[in-house]
């Protein structure tokens, strides 16, 4: 009896002991899972709250800065003091660049809809700035040329005209880029800007036909408007490139953002660190940027663009809302090697005849016989 009692007592002791170990383990695990779930929900709520606070701060700040810029632009209308108007435009340019940087830094937490609204508003500001600068500043150039018409023909001072200007055929009413950085109203010309001329400047290229444009440097923003059958190559653009009404052309540039409107049958060789956006476009083809020129590495550093990040094939079509289906308005092609060959051929070459004509550079693929050459940059051309 004592033995059995001892056994029973032993069994009785071991039973509760094992139960005391197993049951609390399950309960502890369940309680731990519950606490972790509560913590996750708390973190998600806090994160959502922080995001909403950041988004609210962005909206308020962006709106106030935008209103200040619009007020400055409105003050330029009808201004009689050219020096004051120029100073105001420079202030607007600086504020617009700061607003672009503020938007770039806020892209990581902004909702898509709010981001697109801000990008559209910023583009409108930049377009207004370019148009206002184009409206106000070139008047001095027209007055100067009008007075010079009655004087003996002499070589103009160095700042207004560069050696490359001597071979251009200007269209009547053309806007000469004396104050505004860029080119307007040219046909069948080779147009170049050096790094010193365009460094962190807003560049406007408008009303160009059958032209070859080379921007050898790092501009702040590039506006391309009303362009037909042109080749436009640019160094790294630190903020945005805006393209509007471009037809049958070849474009190539690195940039932070690309916005393209009303463009058809155009090839874009692109390095973009965010995403490209098209609207009201057809027949736009994208390929990776592959142009090279002396000083490109330094220009990438000046622009602040990430050379390792290229979303050339990430394109948003605002006219194509079908998710999961490719937009018919754009295509992607990888023609890096062929593009490099074409660009090398297009590099300006010094010729003996250039010294007699006053031109320092001529383009191998752009001459009086250029019409006999194929426009397709993918086709390898003879360098002989």
Phi, psi and omega per residue, in radians:
X1 nan -0.733 -3.139
X2 -1.105 -0.671 3.131
X3 -1.141 -0.822 -3.137
X4 -1.079 -0.722 3.122
X5 -1.076 -0.693 3.111
X6 -1.123 -0.689 3.130
X7 -1.128 -0.795 -3.137
X8 -1.077 -0.715 -3.138
X9 -1.145 -0.674 3.092
X10 -1.110 -0.787 3.123
X11 -1.077 -0.683 3.135
X12 -1.126 -0.616 3.137
X13 -1.248 -0.704 -3.069
X14 -1.258 -0.603 -3.112
X15 -1.029 -1.006 -3.133
X16 -1.073 -0.561 -3.121
X17 -1.131 -0.810 3.131
X18 -1.128 -0.725 3.138
X19 -1.111 -0.660 -3.134
X20 -1.152 -0.414 3.133
X21 -1.480 -0.824 -3.011
X22 -1.264 -0.847 -3.060
X23 -1.114 -0.852 3.107
X24 -1.061 -0.562 3.099
X25 -1.056 -0.821 3.140
X26 -1.122 -0.716 3.140
X27 -1.175 -0.697 3.113
X28 -1.110 -0.714 3.127
X29 -1.120 -0.747 3.112
X30 -1.080 -0.765 3.127
X31 -1.133 -0.653 3.114
X32 -1.137 -0.760 3.100
X33 -1.065 -0.713 -3.139
X34 -1.110 -0.769 3.131
X35 -1.120 -0.682 3.110
X36 -1.134 -0.690 3.112
X37 -1.121 -0.733 3.095
X38 -1.079 -0.717 -3.137
X39 -1.143 -0.704 3.113
X40 -1.096 -0.776 3.134
X41 -1.118 -0.642 3.125
X42 -1.148 -0.758 3.125
X43 -1.131 -0.708 3.123
X44 -1.106 -0.708 3.123
X45 -1.138 -0.759 3.115
X46 -1.112 -0.718 3.128
X47 -1.104 -0.747 3.113
X48 -1.091 -0.702 3.133
X49 -1.124 -0.746 3.125
X50 -1.119 -0.754 3.129
X51 -1.065 -0.766 3.128
X52 -1.116 -0.681 3.108
X53 -1.127 -0.763 3.115
X54 -1.099 -0.764 -3.138
X55 -1.096 -0.721 3.107
X56 -1.130 -0.714 3.097
X57 -1.106 -0.739 3.129
X58 -1.069 -0.830 -3.101
X59 -1.035 -0.787 -3.122
X60 -1.158 -0.797 -3.110
X61 -1.173 -0.795 -3.132
X62 -1.072 -0.746 -3.131
X63 -1.107 -0.749 -3.132
X64 -1.184 -0.723 3.113
X65 -1.151 -0.698 3.119
X66 -1.099 -0.759 3.126
X67 -1.093 -0.674 3.126
X68 -1.131 -0.716 3.121
X69 -1.150 -0.762 3.132
X70 -1.087 -0.640 3.113
X71 -1.154 -0.705 3.100
X72 -1.128 -0.732 3.121
X73 -1.119 -0.707 3.121
X74 -1.102 -0.595 3.125
X75 -1.197 -0.334 3.130
X76 -1.356 -0.382 -3.097
X77 -1.156 2.216 3.118
X78 1.279 0.237 -3.130
X79 -1.202 2.344 3.132
X80 -1.692 -0.387 3.121
X81 -1.567 1.806 -3.071
X82 -1.128 -0.671 -3.134
X83 -1.111 -0.726 3.127
X84 -1.176 -0.694 3.125
X85 -1.117 -0.715 3.110
X86 -1.098 -0.753 3.120
X87 -1.099 -0.697 3.123
X88 -1.134 -0.723 3.128
X89 -1.129 -0.647 3.091
X90 -1.137 -0.670 3.096
X91 -1.139 -0.717 3.106
X92 -1.108 -0.712 3.118
X93 -1.045 -0.795 3.129
X94 -1.105 -0.788 -3.142
X95 -1.115 -0.670 3.137
X96 -1.159 -0.696 3.091
X97 -1.118 -0.710 3.093
X98 -1.132 -0.671 3.121
X99 -1.167 -0.643 3.078
X100 -1.096 -0.759 3.119
X101 -1.131 -0.703 3.110
X102 -1.065 -0.725 3.106
X103 -1.160 -0.747 3.133
X104 -1.051 -0.723 -3.130
X105 -1.232 -0.374 -3.072
X106 -1.684 -0.041 -3.051
X107 -1.104 -0.456 -3.025
X108 -1.212 -0.436 -3.089
X109 -2.061 -0.083 -3.113
X110 -1.364 2.433 3.003
X111 -1.103 2.684 -3.067
X112 -1.005 -0.766 -3.092
X113 -1.096 -0.804 -3.131
X114 -1.150 -0.633 3.102
X115 -1.102 -0.786 -3.136
X116 -1.138 -0.679 3.107
X117 -1.086 -0.748 -3.138
X118 -1.171 -0.707 3.125
X119 -1.109 -0.717 3.120
X120 -1.137 -0.714 3.124
X121 -1.138 -0.703 3.133
X122 -1.177 -0.688 3.098
X123 -1.082 -0.715 3.120
X124 -1.077 -0.718 3.099
X125 -1.095 -0.782 -3.110
X126 -1.152 -0.659 3.080
X127 -1.141 -0.736 3.121
X128 -1.099 -0.700 3.115
X129 -1.097 -0.795 -3.134
X130 -1.099 -0.735 -3.136
X131 -1.192 -0.692 3.136
X132 -1.157 -0.712 3.094
X133 -1.110 -0.720 3.140
X134 -1.149 -0.567 -3.115
X135 -1.329 -0.696 -2.995
X136 -1.568 -0.876 -2.929
X137 -1.297 -0.648 -3.078
X138 -1.164 -0.195 -3.095
X139 -1.021 -0.596 3.112
X140 -1.080 -0.664 3.139
X141 -1.139 -0.766 -3.130
X142 -1.105 -0.709 3.136
X143 -1.120 -0.703 -3.138
X144 -1.114 -0.791 -3.113
X145 -1.187 -0.584 3.137
X146 -1.149 -0.733 3.106
X147 -1.188 -0.613 -3.083
X148 -1.263 -0.286 -3.084
X149 -1.151 -0.496 -3.111
X150 -1.641 0.064 -3.132
X151 -1.858 2.773 3.089
X152 -0.986 2.534 -3.096
X153 -1.233 2.049 3.098
X154 -2.327 2.830 3.093
X155 -1.169 2.239 -3.139
X156 -1.228 2.867 3.114
X157 -1.039 2.778 -3.064
X158 -1.053 -0.754 -3.061
X159 -1.035 -0.777 -3.089
X160 -1.183 -0.585 -3.011
X161 -2.276 2.286 3.056
X162 -1.733 2.870 -3.136
X163 -0.966 -0.568 -3.089
X164 -1.245 -0.303 -3.117
X165 -1.228 -0.392 -2.993
X166 -1.175 -0.394 -3.096
X167 -1.720 0.215 -3.044
X168 -1.628 2.587 3.002
X169 -1.899 1.913 -3.013
X170 -1.573 2.514 3.085
X171 -1.429 2.562 3.127
X172 -1.007 2.316 -3.131
X173 1.431 0.207 -3.107
X174 -1.157 2.593 3.104
X175 -1.697 1.952 -3.127
X176 -1.380 2.284 -3.052
X177 -1.369 1.152 3.114
X178 -1.397 -0.871 -3.135
X179 -1.714 -0.776 3.117
X180 -1.358 2.252 -3.140
X181 -1.389 2.075 3.124
X182 2.585 -2.828 3.140
X183 -2.414 2.429 3.128
X184 -2.442 2.466 3.029
X185 1.003 1.101 3.046
X186 -2.231 2.622 3.077
X187 -2.302 2.360 3.011
X188 0.900 0.944 -3.127
X189 -2.333 2.757 2.974
X190 -1.746 2.083 -3.028
X191 -2.131 2.213 -3.107
X192 -2.302 2.624 2.992
X193 -2.290 2.359 -3.138
X194 -1.461 2.961 3.134
X195 -1.075 -0.631 3.135
X196 -1.165 -0.579 -3.098
X197 -1.302 -0.603 -3.004
X198 -1.934 0.061 -3.066
X199 -0.972 1.991 3.118
X200 0.931 0.607 3.075
X201 -1.818 2.728 2.957
X202 -1.439 2.119 -3.068
X203 -1.883 2.281 3.127
X204 -2.020 2.117 3.065
X205 -2.060 1.959 -3.028
X206 -2.491 2.542 3.111
X207 0.938 1.046 3.104
X208 -2.030 2.430 3.138
X209 -2.355 2.250 3.099
X210 0.947 0.722 -3.127
X211 -1.964 2.720 2.999
X212 -1.994 2.098 -3.070
X213 -2.032 2.294 3.088
X214 -2.221 2.043 3.079
X215 -1.843 1.759 -3.031
X216 -1.667 1.363 -3.111
X217 2.982 -2.832 -3.095
X218 -2.149 1.597 3.075
X219 -1.309 2.867 3.092
X220 -1.392 -0.845 -3.133
X221 -2.502 2.566 3.090
X222 -2.205 2.244 3.059
X223 -1.950 2.164 3.121
X224 -2.086 1.987 -3.021
X225 -2.377 2.379 3.066
X226 0.958 1.115 -3.098
X227 -2.101 2.379 -3.113
X228 -2.379 2.252 3.069
X229 0.920 0.886 -3.124
X230 -2.106 2.770 2.955
X231 -1.991 2.082 -3.101
X232 -2.186 1.948 3.115
X233 -2.010 2.317 -3.133
X234 -2.316 2.637 2.973
X235 -1.257 -3.113 -3.046
X236 -1.031 2.229 3.121
X237 -1.734 2.108 -2.978
X238 -1.183 -0.439 3.128
X239 -2.146 -1.755 -2.955
X240 -2.078 2.675 2.943
X241 -2.039 2.225 3.135
X242 -2.003 2.172 -3.117
X243 -2.077 2.280 -3.120
X244 -2.521 2.275 3.134
X245 0.962 1.111 3.111
X246 -2.042 2.289 -3.056
X247 -2.328 2.353 3.003
X248 0.983 0.669 -3.027
X249 -2.117 2.947 3.071
X250 -2.124 2.123 -3.099
X251 -2.093 2.535 3.110
X252 -2.654 2.206 -3.130
X253 -2.993 2.653 2.878
X254 -1.622 2.536 3.132
X255 -2.797 2.973 3.090
X256 -1.459 -0.581 -3.104
X257 -2.636 2.500 3.098
X258 -2.182 2.220 3.037
X259 -2.120 2.148 -3.066
X260 -2.185 2.244 -3.117
X261 -2.273 2.550 2.996
X262 0.833 0.887 -3.079
X263 -2.136 2.397 -3.113
X264 -2.364 2.620 3.017
X265 0.824 0.961 -3.068
X266 -2.306 2.427 3.116
X267 -1.788 2.303 -3.094
X268 -2.163 2.022 3.077
X269 -1.733 1.934 -2.760
X270 -2.211 2.461 2.844
X271 -2.188 1.931 -3.095
X272 -2.304 2.353 -3.062
X273 -1.592 -0.245 3.036
X274 -1.876 -1.971 3.075
X275 -2.439 2.601 3.064
X276 -1.478 2.533 -3.141
X277 -2.210 2.289 3.056
X278 -2.146 2.679 3.123
X279 -2.691 2.299 -3.114
X280 1.012 0.775 -3.114
X281 -2.123 2.722 3.061
X282 -2.552 2.501 3.051
X283 1.142 0.624 3.102
X284 -1.677 2.217 -3.109
X285 -2.012 2.340 -3.094
X286 -1.984 2.482 3.042
X287 -2.565 2.841 -3.118
X288 -1.186 2.533 3.050
X289 -1.100 2.351 -3.110
X290 -2.513 0.149 -3.132
X291 -1.230 2.570 3.101
X292 -2.438 2.450 3.089
X293 -2.641 2.798 -3.141
X294 -1.027 2.207 3.133
X295 1.672 0.052 -3.107
X296 -1.084 -0.725 -3.132
X297 -1.051 -0.759 3.133
X298 -1.161 -0.645 3.132
X299 -1.165 -0.591 3.050
X300 -1.084 -0.702 3.126
X301 -1.142 -0.721 3.133
X302 -1.108 -0.698 -3.090
X303 -1.234 -0.469 -3.092
X304 1.410 0.126 3.137
X305 -1.306 2.561 3.074
X306 -1.446 1.938 -3.062
X307 -1.237 -0.360 -3.120
X308 -1.484 -0.196 -3.101
X309 -1.910 1.934 -3.140
X310 -2.362 1.930 3.140
X311 -1.811 0.795 -3.049
X312 -1.041 -0.470 -3.106
X313 -1.787 0.202 3.084
X314 -1.770 1.653 -3.011
X315 -2.099 2.277 3.062
X316 -1.802 2.155 3.096
X317 -1.807 1.949 -3.095
X318 -1.220 -0.221 3.088
X319 -1.691 0.070 -3.108
X320 -2.272 1.781 -3.030
X321 -1.787 0.054 -3.131
X322 -1.315 1.917 -3.118
X323 -1.219 2.449 3.090
X324 1.383 0.037 -3.141
X325 -2.143 2.283 -3.110
X326 -1.120 2.322 3.064
X327 -1.172 2.406 3.111
X328 -1.387 -0.032 -3.030
X329 -1.561 -0.169 3.135
X330 -2.584 2.722 3.136
X331 -2.394 2.795 3.078
X332 -2.001 2.402 3.067
X333 -2.390 2.522 3.060
X334 -1.882 1.759 -3.120
X335 -2.203 0.678 -3.042
X336 -0.985 -0.891 -3.035
X337 -1.136 -0.785 3.128
X338 -1.122 -0.641 3.139
X339 -1.125 -0.707 3.136
X340 -1.056 -0.732 3.131
X341 -1.080 -0.818 -3.112
X342 -1.078 -0.731 -3.106
X343 -1.183 -0.648 3.126
X344 -1.107 -0.667 3.117
X345 -1.158 -0.593 -3.102
X346 -1.353 -0.125 -3.085
X347 -1.137 2.391 -3.083
X348 -1.068 2.415 -3.118
X349 -2.122 2.339 3.104
X350 -1.357 2.230 3.126
X351 -2.022 2.672 3.085
X352 -1.005 -0.653 -3.108
X353 -1.154 -0.346 -3.119
X354 -1.110 -0.544 -3.109
X355 -1.211 -0.566 -3.120
X356 -1.407 -0.465 -3.126
X357 -1.581 -0.163 -3.114
X358 1.514 0.021 3.120
X359 -1.707 2.390 -3.087
X360 -1.497 -0.499 -3.081
X361 -2.439 2.577 3.029
X362 -2.289 2.631 -3.137
X363 -1.716 2.272 -3.064
X364 -1.039 -0.574 -3.044
X365 -1.750 0.193 -3.099
X366 -2.388 1.732 -3.099
X367 -2.556 -2.971 -3.135
X368 -1.135 -0.377 3.125
X369 -1.743 0.277 -3.060
X370 -1.100 -0.445 -3.092
X371 -1.140 -0.383 3.135
X372 -1.444 -0.149 -3.112
X373 -1.656 2.582 3.098
X374 -1.176 2.476 3.132
X375 -1.423 -0.347 -3.052
X376 -1.109 1.999 -3.104
X377 -1.249 -0.178 3.124
X378 -1.380 -0.309 -3.103
X379 -1.491 2.193 -3.113
X380 -1.193 2.285 -3.120
X381 -1.898 2.716 -3.135
X382 -1.323 2.413 3.105
X383 -1.668 0.036 -3.105
X384 -1.239 nan nan
